[in-house]
Amino acid sequence: ALARAMALPERAAEIAKLRVFYAAPLSHLNRQLANKAVELGWPQDAVSVILGRQHVPPGSTEPLCRKYRLVGKVHSLGLSVRSSLCERIDQSGARQECEHFSECGYMAQFRSGRAGLRFVAHERLTTAWPPGLPTPDLLIIDEEFVRKFAAKRSFSVDRLLAARDWWSKDEPSSEVQSRLLKISREAFQMLDAVERGETELQGGALTPKDCLWAADAEQEKAGPQIQPIAPGMRILRQQRELATAVRGEGPLLRRFWQLLAESLQQGWRRPQRVRIAPVDVDVAGENVGTTRERQWRVLLYERADFASRECPTLVLDADGDKRQLEAVLPGIDLVSIDVERQAEVTQVWDRQCSRQFLKGESRLRQLAKIFECEAARQPTLLVTYKFAADALRAHLQDRLCVYEARGSAINHFGNIRGLSDYEKVATVIVAGRELPQACAMEDLARGIFGDGHELTLGIGYELARPAYRLRSGDHVHAIGCWTHPDPLVDSFRYISCERQIVQAVDRGRCVHTNPHRAGSLRVLLLGSSPIFAG
């Protein structure tokens, strides 16, 4: 939309003076948008894609950031990457810099104060803007971004029940230590019983006052997180220090008690932003490297802050949910633009096209035959599960190259959002729909809505029978599709499922008259999910 505005003479001069950042969900979509902006009038030297620290520029053997391998460890310790590796002002007021700071290719992408259009990943939305660098005049957020604000942290149950790091081994247990251990055991027993459905949150002896006392005790005794490295250190020393560094437990435990107190104060039956569950984690072995191990962990769910709160922001999201947008961007003004798709939709209504259904060799051959029949007539896009798309490419082999030369393509869910590669197709075939695990959708809802809503959790999906809206105006009920009983949780499922299919249909660009196609877009939905419901 912004690139098209540049093509308007009355807007081009005004927009060309701004530092505009455009946040899109996929890296290849950012590259495509940058090329499109140049085609529509943006000066090529004013358009760029902000690349990751590990990116190796063409013609170079070095990544943009020489220390990108240390970033993951710094993140795991809960420390700031910029103040640990890049630059900071120490307690004496002296400035420390990385030895590569002045020539760092990664930081150079942000230093320029000149006007232009810069494309960034959605992760930038929750990352604090580096101090001292020019801030954007306008931020544009494109497509599904809300889930980037759902933050989840965890720590082992052992850390809750065991002695803290700050306890002296040579001194007898103090009154504070005894009380803290007692409250910790009560919290574990209560959360475990709630998770197994044996009791409700309000049925235990633990009180909000106990939790808030524990939060203060954890923070006061443990002290602040110690920063083991500084930007002025050489990389070899930073590697040695990080190899033995352990994340301070005080801030995380303190936040656990605060979130638990919040649920108790609200009078909820289940804690919304705290739970105990088994989780598969990576464990470093002595001789076999990293292995996967299942541990009982305490999980914390929170909503990240919007890092560019003071920047004028425009959100473009065809799949946006009003409740989700208002949760992450309070005060947002929502404008809905109703459109009518110029498409003729034919849908299977009596069969679910599940993953299991397509795993049979005969079903894949049938799907390949449908694709070939359409692709032989006119350019066709087939969107399905990733495993099925890979199997179809292997099955068609050389024949697929012929169809691709004529404008046809096969792609998979999760890889098509916002793309304009397929605007010339005349037929779109969608086989199946994604259905993420219910617990994953509940985790997103806990993070985004858990601070103000009592969600219905732990039940899983239920079978519903929504109605199709037919061209004649009549309605017919579906054979059944899975939905979540909680409307806020189901809003995430809906975007991941039904709206993924609509995204596939919209790759054919059927809202406006398409000069590449005569007549309406032909759409074949091979699955019973009622996308255009009554």
JOKA-V173841 format. One record per residue. N is the residue number from 1. RES is the residue in one small letter. PSI is psi in whole degrees, 0 to 359 (* if undefined). Layout:
BEGIN
n: [N;N]
res: [RES;RES]
psi: [PSI;PSI]
END
This chain:
BEGIN
n: [1;2;3;4;5;6;7;8;9;10;11;12;13;14;15;16;17;18;19;20;21;22;23;24;25;26;27;28;29;30;31;32;33;34;35;36;37;38;39;40;41;42;43;44;45;46;47;48;49;50;51;52;53;54;55;56;57;58;59;60;61;62;63;64;65;66;67;68;69;70;71;72;73;74;75;76;77;78;79;80;81;82;83;84;85;86;87;88;89;90;91;92;93;94;95;96;97;98;99;100;101;102;103;104;105;106;107;108;109;110;111;112;113;114;115;116;117;118;119;120;121;122;123;124;125;126;127;128;129;130;131;132;133;134;135;136;137;138;139;140;141;142;143;144;145;146;147;148;149;150;151;152;153;154;155;156;157;158;159;160;161;162;163;164;165;166;167;168;169;170;171;172;173;174;175;176;177;178;179;180;181;182;183;184;185;186;187;188;189;190;191;192;193;194;195;196;197;198;199;200;201;202;203;204;205;206;207;208;209;210;211;212;213;214;215;216;217;218;219;220;221;222;223;224;225;226;227;228;229;230;231;232;233;234;235;236;237;238;239;240;241;242;243;244;245;246;247;248;249;250;251;252;253;254;255;256;257;258;259;260;261;262;263;264;265;266;267;268;269;270;271;272;273;274;275;276;277;278;279;280;281;282;283;284;285;286;287;288;289;290;291;292;293;294;295;296;297;298;299;300;301;302;303;304;305;306;307;308;309;310;311;312;313;314;315;316;317;318;319;320;321;322;323;324;325;326;327;328;329;330;331;332;333;334;335;336;337;338;339;340;341;342;343;344;345;346;347;348;349;350;351;352;353;354;355;356;357;358;359;360;361;362;363;364;365;366;367;368;369;370;371;372;373;374;375;376;377;378;379;380;381;382;383;384;385;386;387;388;389;390;391;392;393;394;395;396;397;398;399;400;401;402;403;404;405;406;407;408;409;410;411;412;413;414;415;416;417;418;419;420;421;422;423;424;425;426;427;428;429;430;431;432;433;434;435;436;437;438;439;440;441;442;443;444;445;446;447;448;449;450;451;452;453;454;455;456;457;458;459;460;461;462;463;464;465;466;467;468;469;470;471;472;473;474;475;476;477;478;479;480;481;482;483;484;485;486;487;488;489;490;491;492;493;494;495;496;497;498;499;500;501;502;503;504;505;506;507;508;509;510;511;512;513;514;515;516;517;518;519;520;521;522;523;524;525;526;527;528;529;530;531;532;533;534]
res: [a;l;a;r;a;m;a;l;p;e;r;a;a;e;i;a;k;l;r;v;f;y;a;a;p;l;s;h;l;n;r;q;l;a;n;k;a;v;e;l;g;w;p;q;d;a;v;s;v;i;l;g;r;q;h;v;p;p;g;s;t;e;p;l;c;r;k;y;r;l;v;g;k;v;h;s;l;g;l;s;v;r;s;s;l;c;e;r;i;d;q;s;g;a;r;q;e;c;e;h;f;s;e;c;g;y;m;a;q;f;r;s;g;r;a;g;l;r;f;v;a;h;e;r;l;t;t;a;w;p;p;g;l;p;t;p;d;l;l;i;i;d;e;e;f;v;r;k;f;a;a;k;r;s;f;s;v;d;r;l;l;a;a;r;d;w;w;s;k;d;e;p;s;s;e;v;q;s;r;l;l;k;i;s;r;e;a;f;q;m;l;d;a;v;e;r;g;e;t;e;l;q;g;g;a;l;t;p;k;d;c;l;w;a;a;d;a;e;q;e;k;a;g;p;q;i;q;p;i;a;p;g;m;r;i;l;r;q;q;r;e;l;a;t;a;v;r;g;e;g;p;l;l;r;r;f;w;q;l;l;a;e;s;l;q;q;g;w;r;r;p;q;r;v;r;i;a;p;v;d;v;d;v;a;g;e;n;v;g;t;t;r;e;r;q;w;r;v;l;l;y;e;r;a;d;f;a;s;r;e;c;p;t;l;v;l;d;a;d;g;d;k;r;q;l;e;a;v;l;p;g;i;d;l;v;s;i;d;v;e;r;q;a;e;v;t;q;v;w;d;r;q;c;s;r;q;f;l;k;g;e;s;r;l;r;q;l;a;k;i;f;e;c;e;a;a;r;q;p;t;l;l;v;t;y;k;f;a;a;d;a;l;r;a;h;l;q;d;r;l;c;v;y;e;a;r;g;s;a;i;n;h;f;g;n;i;r;g;l;s;d;y;e;k;v;a;t;v;i;v;a;g;r;e;l;p;q;a;c;a;m;e;d;l;a;r;g;i;f;g;d;g;h;e;l;t;l;g;i;g;y;e;l;a;r;p;a;y;r;l;r;s;g;d;h;v;h;a;i;g;c;w;t;h;p;d;p;l;v;d;s;f;r;y;i;s;c;e;r;q;i;v;q;a;v;d;r;g;r;c;v;h;t;n;p;h;r;a;g;s;l;r;v;l;l;l;g;s;s;p;i;f;a;g]
psi: [318;320;321;325;330;335;349;122;323;345;333;313;323;313;328;344;355;152;103;129;133;116;118;160;337;144;319;335;322;317;319;318;322;317;321;322;319;318;327;11;349;138;136;325;355;3;130;158;123;119;160;165;327;357;135;113;152;136;2;156;356;140;165;320;123;341;26;335;341;348;317;317;320;317;317;336;358;25;161;128;320;313;344;323;331;290;154;163;120;181;334;357;1;146;130;137;151;147;342;9;314;335;13;122;329;312;331;334;335;342;329;127;3;157;153;180;119;131;131;165;161;335;334;338;332;11;126;137;130;128;142;349;150;133;158;151;335;136;128;128;122;132;190;110;347;322;342;342;352;106;138;127;161;160;158;145;330;326;334;323;344;173;145;162;330;359;133;131;341;351;151;158;132;172;323;315;316;316;321;319;320;314;323;317;320;320;316;312;320;313;323;317;321;319;325;1;17;340;174;165;324;0;355;180;350;140;160;325;320;316;318;325;316;321;315;320;317;314;318;317;321;328;178;161;129;130;110;342;163;155;331;350;151;156;324;320;320;319;317;316;318;330;331;359;143;138;130;135;345;304;320;316;322;318;325;312;323;317;323;319;323;313;321;319;327;345;23;154;328;146;134;325;14;138;165;129;155;135;139;123;157;129;130;119;165;322;343;11;210;133;163;133;140;124;149;123;155;124;134;133;129;165;122;154;149;116;337;45;327;354;134;129;135;125;128;105;103;337;9;138;129;316;320;316;319;335;319;337;74;138;4;140;120;131;120;131;108;136;158;120;135;76;148;111;127;126;139;131;352;15;135;131;76;172;314;322;322;356;346;140;321;323;320;323;322;318;321;323;319;316;314;322;318;317;333;336;317;161;131;138;127;125;128;194;155;317;323;321;317;319;322;319;319;325;318;326;243;329;326;325;322;314;321;325;336;2;3;163;157;129;179;161;143;355;15;350;123;355;147;16;341;26;347;358;152;343;137;125;128;119;106;188;149;146;91;160;143;323;328;320;324;324;318;316;323;315;317;319;355;345;352;2;142;107;154;110;158;4;329;193;155;153;124;163;74;168;145;147;116;164;329;349;349;171;148;140;143;163;346;140;155;131;166;139;337;124;328;320;319;337;326;320;319;317;324;338;277;318;338;323;318;322;319;316;318;351;339;1;67;8;315;165;125;116;344;356;136;120;195;158;133;124;127;113;106;73;155;5;122;91;314;79;161;*]
END
